[in-house]
Amino acid sequence: MDLLPIDHKDRARRRLVELLRQDGPLDVVEAALVIASEDYPNLDIDHELQRVRLVAAEGARRVYQENNPFARVDGLRQYLFEELGFHGDTNNYNDPDNCYIHEVMNRRMGIPLTLSILFIEVARAAGFQAVGIGLPGHFITRVRWQNRDLLVDPYHGGGIISEEDCRDLVGRTTGRPSLFRRELLEGMSERQMLSRLLLNLKHIHLEREDYTRALGVVERLLMLSPNDPGEIRDRGLLKAHLGRPGAAIADLETYLTGSPKAPDAESVRGRVTWLRRKLTDLG
């Protein structure tokens, strides 16, 4: 994936802003496609959105006559995970393409969050109330049919799981089952899901030392939450890595003004001092 032209990035950012400003719940599938378009400049967002909607419509058709919630979920499971072959990527989990909905559709493979986004879209088309559930180290969904709530794990084949299974999943992925809390099962908003998707991308790009793409992700996280102190700090640190000391200082000083007693405040002050020296040397 080549770095995108500036004008394409601007168009993608404007479309994301428009989505974020709309009344009502965020269309997380469209927003996720807009995010993908920054790395895929030729992506036809509307076409890809239609592809997802067609899968959702077919899933709804398959379970139309089922009234039992378990049978209804199982019908969606068979269609998505057996017939179409969607599955979790266990070999290259941190491939950025696992975060891009169109590539999940193309390869029938993704991470817990993107497979959950797809499953939620299909479940809602089938008449379920559906939300994403962000567990520490994992992501699942909760669906409701006729006042019956069921937990579904799209990454592991779309099976129905229990609250105790969720605790075990947290223990396996983090090593700390105590991180599980029942209130997590209440679910996340669409904006929170989008933020988690961006955080996944940020982690991947930082791990690869791709600071330019990591900065682009942080900029979009700040579109979701403009006053997030941690992301303002990270934007400054990334600008420093990319040789933009003046802009880095501005962000880091904003962070220190808002969070003067943060645990890393002294470290950040030291970085600002170093950047000021560097800026003086450059001048």
C-alpha positions, -999 to +999 in steps of 0.1 A: +000+000+000+015+033-011+010+065+009-020+083-005-021+117-022-029+146+001-061+155-018-074+120-014-067+120+023-086+153+026-116+139+008-116+108+031-114+130+062-142+153+050-165+122+044-156+109+079-165+143+094-198+143+076-206+108+090-196+118+125-219+149+124-250+131+112-279+127+136-286+092+150-263+062+153-231+062+133-230+039+103-199+020+115-196+000+083-195+031+061-171+048+086-148+018+086-147+018+048-139+055+048-110+047+072-098+020+048-099+044+019-070+063+032-048+033+025-068+023-006-073+055-026-092+037-054-116+021-030-153+025-042-169+030-008-204+029-020-198-003-039-182-020-010-210-008+013-235-024-011-216-057-010-219-058+028-256-049+026-263-076+000-247-102+024-268-088+052-300-091+031-293-126+021-286-136+058-319-120+067-337-140+040-322-173+052-336-169+087-369-151+078-391-179+090-372-188+122-387-175+154-365-193+179-336-170+188-311-199+190-322-213+156-321-178+141-285-171+153-275-206+141-289-198+106-268-167+104-238-187+117-242-214+090-245-188+063-216-165+073-191-189+088-198-222+071-212-213+036-193-180+030-163-192+050-157-161+072-131-169+099-106-154+122-071-148+110-049-169+133-018-167+112-013-130+106-035-113+132-017-080+130-020-076+092-036-042+088-059-056+061-077-074+089-089-040+100-103-030+066-139-042+060-135-045+022-105-068+027-124-088+053-151-093+026-125-102-001-105-126+020-133-139+042-110-133+072-105-107+099-100-100+136-127-101+163-137-065+158-141-065+121-159-098+120-182-085+147-189-054+127-200-076+098-220-099+120-238-070+137-248-056+102-262-090+092-280-096+125-297-062+124-308-068+088-324-100+102-343-081+128-321-085+158-311-058+181-273-061+181-244-044+198-206-049+199-190-059+232-154-048+237-138-073+261-102-068+272-082-086+245-113-097+225-145-085+208-179-102+206-215-093+200-247-094+218-280-099+199-316-097+212-346-115+197-380-114+215-364-102+248-338-130+247-302-119+248-275-141+233-237-136+232-220-145+199-183-148+191-178-141+154-140-147+156-145-182+167-170-193+141-201-174+153-209-197+182-232-187+211-212-183+243-219-177+280-208-151+304-184-176+319-170-182+284-164-144+282-144-145+314-123-174+301-117-155+268-104-125+287-082-148+308-068-165+277-061-133+258-048-111+286-037-136+313-059-117+337-095-130+340-101-105+367-103-078+340-137-092+330-166-072+344-203-079+338-210-043+328-188-048+297-217-070+283-239-039+281-220-031+248-204-002+231-216+026+209-208+027+172-183+056+179-166+035+205-163+006+181-148+029+154-123+042+180-113+007+189-108-001+152-085+029+149-066+020+181-060-014+166-045+002+134-025+026+156-009-004+174-002-022+142+015+008+126+035+016+157+047-020+159+059-017+123+075+017+131+054+032+103+051+066+121+035+083+091+005+060+090+004+059+128+001+097+128-028+095+103-046+072+126-041+094+157-054+124+137-086+104+130-089+093+166-088+130+175-117+136+151-137+113+172-125+127+205-108+161+200-097+166+236-083+132+243-050+140+262-033+107+254-039+111+216-028+147+217+004+136+234+009+108+209+003+131+180+031+153+194+055+123+199+048+111+164+054+145+149+088+145+168+097+111+152+088+126+118+111+156+122+085+183+130+097+196+163+077+229+163+044+211+158+055+184+183+062+210+210+028+226+205+010+192+211+031+181+240+027+215+258-011+212+252-009+178+269+011+191+298-012+220+303-042+197+305-025+169+324+002+185+345+003+156+370+001+128+346+025+099+354+045+106+323+045+144+327+082+146+337+092+125+308+072+146+284+087+178+298+121+163+291+111+156+256+099+192+251+132+205+264+151+183+240+129+194+211+134+230+220+172+225+218+168+208+185+146+236+172+173+261+183+200+241+165+179+240+133+173+277+135 
